[in-house]
Amino acid sequence: MMEYSGTINKNQKNIAPVVSLRNLHKSFGDNHVLNGFNFDLYRGENVVVLGKSGSGKSVLIKCIIGLIKPDEGEINVLEKDVIKLNSTELDKLRVKVGFLFQSNALYDSMTVRENLEFPLRRHWIKRDKEEVNRLVIETLTNVGLQKTIDMMPSELSGGMRKRIALARTLILKPEIILYDEPTTGLDPITGKEISNLMLEVQKKYNTSSIIISHDINCVKIVANRIVILIDGRCYASGSYDELQSSEDKRIKQFFE
């Protein structure tokens, strides 16, 4: 791996990462998607994973939350060994790990309010109606869309739907957020707004995030550190400026 200094605080090397992957392997038939991938994510850090289509980025984040089981390797999330967790233990861990889907995955038949209430009601933590309402309004306010509370997803623009999807992720107050192509399908102005909102979320909630993105403008705004996934491995890791100035052709292709 070509290693750069990145923007990790020197003291972080003495702090346990919130996500730690070691020697991760995953194959589908003869297609070796992950081939000894190593990675650490530290608290309060935004890390973007760059890679070509089909390189294993989505497989990677699905392994992290236990949707896909790796063939080999170790996955530790918030000091839990993900591979060894049973379904109940996985569900409890997933409350602390928010996932923003590329497609937003809002329920078309539900209002904005009902979409946000859904994750609150499906977990074992019991909340009364007043608390649920307070959390919905608070979270919508944090993404600047409190006036949409009784609207249907079909009545919202693409950028608004993305904000609502983020609000639904935030309502459980996760410690880690996994973003899958958060600006795909959005115009450049709206994409920039979503990228800046991701920064606001990081600062307000002190979240740690892994971001899958092909949008280099989004990457430049949100990334504290970038990891480049090539041949199933962490080929390079560093800050935007460090990687952009690299003379390595395999790295340069992502910044041209």
URJO-V877297 format. One record per residue. N is the residue number from 0. SS is DSSP state (H for helix, E for strand, L for the rest). NEAR is the number of other ideal C-beta (glycine too) atoms within 10 Angstrom. Layout:
((N	SS	NEAR) (N	SS	NEAR))
This chain:
((0	L	13) (1	E	15) (2	E	9) (3	L	18) (4	L	11) (5	L	19) (6	L	16) (7	L	19) (8	L	13) (9	H	7) (10	H	8) (11	H	14) (12	H	10) (13	H	7) (14	L	12) (15	L	12) (16	L	20) (17	L	21) (18	E	23) (19	E	16) (20	E	23) (21	E	14) (22	E	13) (23	E	26) (24	E	15) (25	E	22) (26	E	14) (27	E	11) (28	L	5) (29	L	5) (30	E	10) (31	E	15) (32	E	23) (33	E	25) (34	E	16) (35	E	16) (36	E	25) (37	E	16) (38	E	21) (39	E	22) (40	E	21) (41	L	20) (42	L	16) (43	L	16) (44	L	23) (45	E	24) (46	E	22) (47	E	24) (48	E	24) (49	E	25) (50	L	20) (51	L	13) (52	L	7) (53	L	10) (54	L	19) (55	L	26) (56	H	23) (57	H	20) (58	H	21) (59	H	26) (60	H	21) (61	H	18) (62	H	23) (63	H	24) (64	L	18) (65	L	20) (66	L	13) (67	L	16) (68	L	11) (69	L	23) (70	L	12) (71	E	14) (72	E	17) (73	E	15) (74	E	22) (75	E	18) (76	E	24) (77	L	16) (78	L	9) (79	E	16) (80	E	11) (81	H	22) (82	H	14) (83	H	9) (84	L	17) (85	L	7) (86	H	8) (87	H	9) (88	H	14) (89	H	16) (90	H	14) (91	H	14) (92	H	17) (93	H	18) (94	L	16) (95	L	15) (96	E	25) (97	E	25) (98	E	19) (99	E	23) (100	L	15) (101	L	17) (102	L	11) (103	L	19) (104	L	12) (105	L	22) (106	L	12) (107	L	8) (108	L	10) (109	L	14) (110	E	16) (111	H	27) (112	H	17) (113	H	16) (114	H	24) (115	H	24) (116	H	20) (117	H	14) (118	H	14) (119	H	18) (120	H	11) (121	H	9) (122	L	13) (123	L	8) (124	L	9) (125	L	8) (126	L	14) (127	L	8) (128	H	8) (129	H	8) (130	H	11) (131	H	16) (132	H	14) (133	H	12) (134	H	18) (135	H	22) (136	H	14) (137	H	13) (138	H	22) (139	H	23) (140	H	12) (141	H	19) (142	L	21) (143	L	14) (144	L	20) (145	H	15) (146	H	10) (147	H	21) (148	L	16) (149	L	10) (150	L	15) (151	E	16) (152	H	19) (153	H	9) (154	H	12) (155	L	18) (156	L	11) (157	H	15) (158	H	19) (159	H	18) (160	H	22) (161	H	26) (162	H	24) (163	H	24) (164	H	22) (165	H	24) (166	H	24) (167	H	27) (168	H	23) (169	H	23) (170	L	22) (171	L	17) (172	L	13) (173	L	19) (174	L	16) (175	E	21) (176	E	23) (177	E	23) (178	E	27) (179	E	19) (180	L	18) (181	L	26) (182	L	27) (183	L	16) (184	L	14) (185	L	20) (186	L	12) (187	H	11) (188	H	8) (189	H	17) (190	H	22) (191	H	16) (192	H	17) (193	H	23) (194	H	22) (195	H	13) (196	H	19) (197	H	23) (198	H	12) (199	H	12) (200	H	23) (201	H	18) (202	H	10) (203	H	10) (204	H	17) (205	L	10) (206	L	22) (207	E	24) (208	E	25) (209	E	23) (210	E	27) (211	E	21) (212	L	24) (213	L	15) (214	L	21) (215	H	15) (216	H	13) (217	H	25) (218	H	23) (219	H	15) (220	H	19) (221	H	26) (222	L	25) (223	L	19) (224	E	22) (225	E	28) (226	E	26) (227	E	25) (228	E	23) (229	E	20) (230	L	14) (231	L	22) (232	E	17) (233	E	20) (234	E	18) (235	E	22) (236	E	22) (237	E	23) (238	L	17) (239	H	20) (240	H	10) (241	H	17) (242	H	25) (243	H	17) (244	L	13) (245	L	17) (246	L	6) (247	L	12) (248	H	8) (249	H	13) (250	H	22) (251	H	13) (252	L	12) (253	L	19) (254	L	15) (255	L	7))
